[in-house]
Amino acid sequence: MARSLRTVLAFKSYQNQAGVLVRNYVLADPYIPYSSVLGGMLTCKLIYDLSQLISTFYFRTYNGLTKIQRIEWNNRCISTLHAFFISLMSLYFVFWSDLFSDRNSSGLITFRNSSLSTFALGMSVGYFIADLGMICWRYPLLGGAEYIVHHSLSGIAVAYSMFTGEGQLYTFMVLISEVTTPEINLRWYLDVSGLKKTSIYMINGIVIFFSWLVARILLFGYMFYHVYLHHAQVMQMHIVGFLLVYLVPITLAVMNLVWFGKILKGLKKTLAKRK
């Protein structure tokens, strides 16, 4: 009995020490950018390994894929879960949180941030670093030069916003576009699973078209309009942040339009085959 009590007390002591360590270091404001980036990278590694383990036992298609296809399968699992996480966080901060609301009078909108917003951006930076590393490692099998440009610009812009606290609202607006990633990945999964001629494949194409139109075309227009309305506040940012607010979204918007043209062409081809 005494030994059991000592064990419980020792466990609670270790638990309290771990809690203090997390509060004072891992989640302390000065360390959040670093701990969240590291956490994002480690989470990507964990998801990759879990995808590999689960897919081996529960998906017959997975075992019939080539080595590079299995790597891409696991990599797309990471990007899908990241997309769910950052899309939800971005939607919350842009449309529901009072942090960036015009009704909130606590300083310029371009300089507002919180521990939670910084943590969310740090997790995303960790993902971009991990995914960019995978793309470069297997280049060009997991993506061409356009993917490197996209991930590099996104990673730099998100990292700057995370470390400086500047322009986080506009960073989250751009990151809402990640809501299209799960649909894109599902299309790839359907393709390698031999389901390209099914109704779900066609429905997926239609969903991609409309989600891309809203999240990567119309929403970018809304973001540029918001920047225009708050131009005086944007001008207060450091020159680097100012350039990132304009140049990165414009570059990504052009890339989104090019990809949208390809999506439209592919959708037309799919619908034509159904007739």
Salt bridges, closest charged atoms under 4 A:
ASP49 OD1 - LYS45 NZ 3.32
GLU72 OE2 - ARG76 NH2 2.88
ASP98 OD1 - ARG103 NH2 3.71
ASP102 OD1 - HIS230 NE2 3.07
ASP131 OD2 - HIS151 NE2 2.63
GLU178 OE1 - HIS82 ND1 3.87
